Amino acid sequence: MGFWKNLFSSSESITTSPKSMSGDPDAISNETRIVFSTERDIDLYELEELCDAVGWARRPLRKVRKALQHSFLVVTMWEQRGVKRRLIGFSRATSDRAFNATIWDVVVHPQFQNRGLGKALMKYTIKKLRSEDISNITLFADPQVIDFYRRLGFTLDPEGIKGMFWYPDS
């Protein structure tokens, strides 16, 4: 329980010490921190590498930059070892800035999945939206991740409202 308490207190990082590769308990291990940020200065090529790692289709970088600029909230998750930093997670949200927000582009690097970090990323994103008094949070989920979002409290069409989409003819 201390992990989650630390995560959502005033601190915005998690510190872990990986086991020494030599197996010697007295050996000095590199301290690893998982750091969350809402800074928008993101290397788009690093973000593209993250999205590639999970198999997402590439999107034009000019459009990704525009999406980031027009998002209400951008959250990044970093693995930090000493001075080295690596982007391992990302999410963003659009909003009317009063009542509603929609979460988009949630991604966690495959090497960091199944460790609770996706859950931590989502909880951090929701916490930031709630701190802006946003009360209605939605998202779109691929079928293979619906259970993940259900465990975080999201429900499918709670009032039977069916979303509709318009796509240009290709």
C-alpha positions as CSV (number, residue, x, y, z in Angstrom):
1,M,0.0,0.0,0.0
2,G,3.0,2.3,0.5
3,F,3.7,2.3,-3.2
4,W,0.3,3.8,-4.1
5,K,0.4,6.2,-1.1
6,N,3.8,7.5,-2.2
7,L,2.6,7.7,-5.8
8,F,-0.4,9.9,-5.1
9,S,1.0,12.1,-2.4
10,S,2.8,15.3,-3.3
11,S,5.6,13.4,-4.8
12,E,5.5,12.7,-8.5
13,S,8.0,9.9,-8.7
14,I,8.5,6.3,-7.6
15,T,11.9,5.1,-6.5
16,T,13.0,1.5,-6.8
17,S,16.3,-0.3,-6.5
18,P,16.7,-3.2,-9.0
19,K,18.6,-6.3,-7.9
20,S,22.3,-6.2,-8.5
21,M,23.2,-8.0,-11.7
22,S,26.2,-9.6,-9.9
23,G,23.9,-11.1,-7.3
24,D,26.1,-9.6,-4.6
25,P,23.8,-7.9,-2.0
26,D,26.6,-5.5,-1.1
27,A,27.2,-4.3,-4.6
28,I,26.0,-0.8,-5.4
29,S,22.9,-0.9,-7.6
30,N,21.6,1.9,-9.8
31,E,18.7,3.7,-8.4
32,T,15.7,3.7,-10.7
33,R,12.9,6.2,-10.5
34,I,9.6,6.3,-12.4
35,V,8.8,9.9,-12.9
36,F,5.5,11.4,-14.1
37,S,5.4,14.8,-15.9
38,T,2.9,17.1,-17.4
39,E,5.6,19.0,-19.4
40,R,4.7,19.2,-23.1
41,D,8.3,19.5,-24.3
42,I,8.4,15.9,-25.7
43,D,10.9,14.6,-28.3
44,L,8.4,13.5,-31.0
45,Y,10.8,10.8,-32.2
46,E,11.1,9.3,-28.7
47,L,7.3,9.3,-28.6
48,E,7.1,7.6,-32.0
49,E,9.6,4.9,-30.8
50,L,7.3,4.3,-27.8
51,C,4.3,3.9,-30.0
52,D,6.2,1.7,-32.4
53,A,7.2,-0.6,-29.5
54,V,3.5,-1.4,-28.9
55,G,2.7,-1.8,-32.6
56,W,0.7,1.4,-33.2
57,A,0.5,2.7,-36.8
58,R,2.7,5.7,-37.5
59,R,1.2,9.1,-37.6
60,P,2.6,12.2,-39.2
61,L,4.8,14.0,-36.7
62,R,3.3,17.4,-37.6
63,K,-0.2,16.1,-36.7
64,V,1.2,14.5,-33.4
65,R,2.8,17.9,-32.5
66,K,-0.6,19.6,-33.2
67,A,-2.5,17.1,-31.1
68,L,-0.1,17.7,-28.2
69,Q,-0.4,21.5,-28.6
70,H,-4.2,21.3,-28.5
71,S,-4.6,18.7,-25.7
72,F,-5.9,19.9,-22.4
73,L,-3.5,17.5,-20.5
74,V,-0.3,15.6,-21.6
75,V,1.2,13.1,-19.2
76,T,4.5,11.3,-19.7
77,M,6.0,8.6,-17.6
78,W,9.8,8.2,-17.6
79,E,12.3,5.7,-16.3
80,Q,15.1,7.6,-14.8
81,R,18.5,6.0,-13.9
82,G,20.9,8.6,-12.6
83,V,20.9,11.3,-15.3
84,K,19.6,9.0,-18.1
85,R,15.9,9.3,-18.8
86,R,13.7,7.1,-21.0
87,L,10.1,7.7,-22.1
88,I,8.1,4.6,-21.1
89,G,4.5,5.8,-20.9
90,F,2.2,8.4,-22.3
91,S,-1.4,9.6,-22.2
92,R,-3.2,12.8,-23.2
93,A,-6.7,14.3,-22.7
94,T,-8.9,16.8,-24.5
95,S,-11.5,18.7,-22.7
96,D,-14.1,21.4,-22.7
97,R,-12.3,22.7,-19.6
98,A,-15.4,22.6,-17.5
99,F,-17.3,19.3,-17.4
100,N,-15.8,16.7,-19.8
101,A,-12.5,15.2,-20.8
102,T,-11.6,12.4,-23.1
103,I,-8.4,10.4,-22.5
104,W,-6.5,9.4,-25.7
105,D,-3.3,7.6,-26.7
106,V,-2.6,5.7,-23.5
107,V,0.6,3.7,-24.1
108,V,3.1,1.9,-21.8
109,H,6.3,0.3,-23.2
110,P,6.0,-3.5,-23.4
111,Q,9.1,-3.9,-21.1
112,F,7.2,-2.1,-18.4
113,Q,3.7,-3.6,-18.8
114,N,2.2,-5.9,-16.2
115,R,3.9,-4.1,-13.3
116,G,1.1,-1.7,-12.3
117,L,2.6,1.2,-14.2
118,G,-0.3,1.5,-16.7
119,K,-2.6,1.6,-13.7
120,A,-0.4,4.3,-12.1
121,L,-0.3,6.3,-15.4
122,M,-4.1,6.2,-15.6
123,K,-4.6,7.1,-12.0
124,Y,-2.2,10.0,-12.3
125,T,-4.0,11.2,-15.4
126,I,-7.4,11.0,-13.7
127,K,-6.0,12.7,-10.6
128,K,-4.8,15.6,-12.8
129,L,-8.2,15.9,-14.6
130,R,-10.1,15.8,-11.3
131,S,-7.8,18.5,-9.8
132,E,-9.2,20.7,-12.7
133,D,-12.7,19.9,-11.5
134,I,-13.5,17.7,-14.6
135,S,-16.3,15.4,-13.5
136,N,-17.0,13.3,-16.7
137,I,-14.0,11.4,-18.0
138,T,-14.4,9.2,-21.1
139,L,-12.0,7.2,-23.3
140,F,-12.1,4.9,-26.3
141,A,-10.6,1.5,-25.8
142,D,-9.7,-1.3,-28.1
143,P,-11.5,-4.6,-27.3
144,Q,-8.3,-6.2,-25.9
145,V,-7.9,-3.5,-23.2
146,I,-11.5,-3.1,-22.0
147,D,-11.0,-5.2,-18.9
148,F,-8.0,-3.1,-17.9
149,Y,-10.1,0.0,-18.0
150,R,-13.0,-1.7,-16.2
151,R,-10.7,-2.5,-13.3
152,L,-10.0,1.2,-13.1
153,G,-13.7,2.0,-12.8
154,F,-14.6,2.8,-16.4
155,T,-17.9,1.3,-17.6
156,L,-19.2,0.5,-21.1
157,D,-22.1,2.8,-22.2
158,P,-23.5,3.3,-18.6
159,E,-26.7,4.9,-19.9
160,G,-27.0,2.9,-23.1
161,I,-25.7,5.8,-25.2
162,K,-24.1,4.6,-28.4
163,G,-21.1,6.6,-29.7
164,M,-21.2,7.5,-33.3
165,F,-18.2,8.2,-35.6
166,W,-17.7,9.8,-38.9
167,Y,-14.6,8.9,-40.9
168,P,-13.7,10.4,-44.3
169,D,-13.9,8.1,-47.3
170,S,-10.4,6.9,-48.2
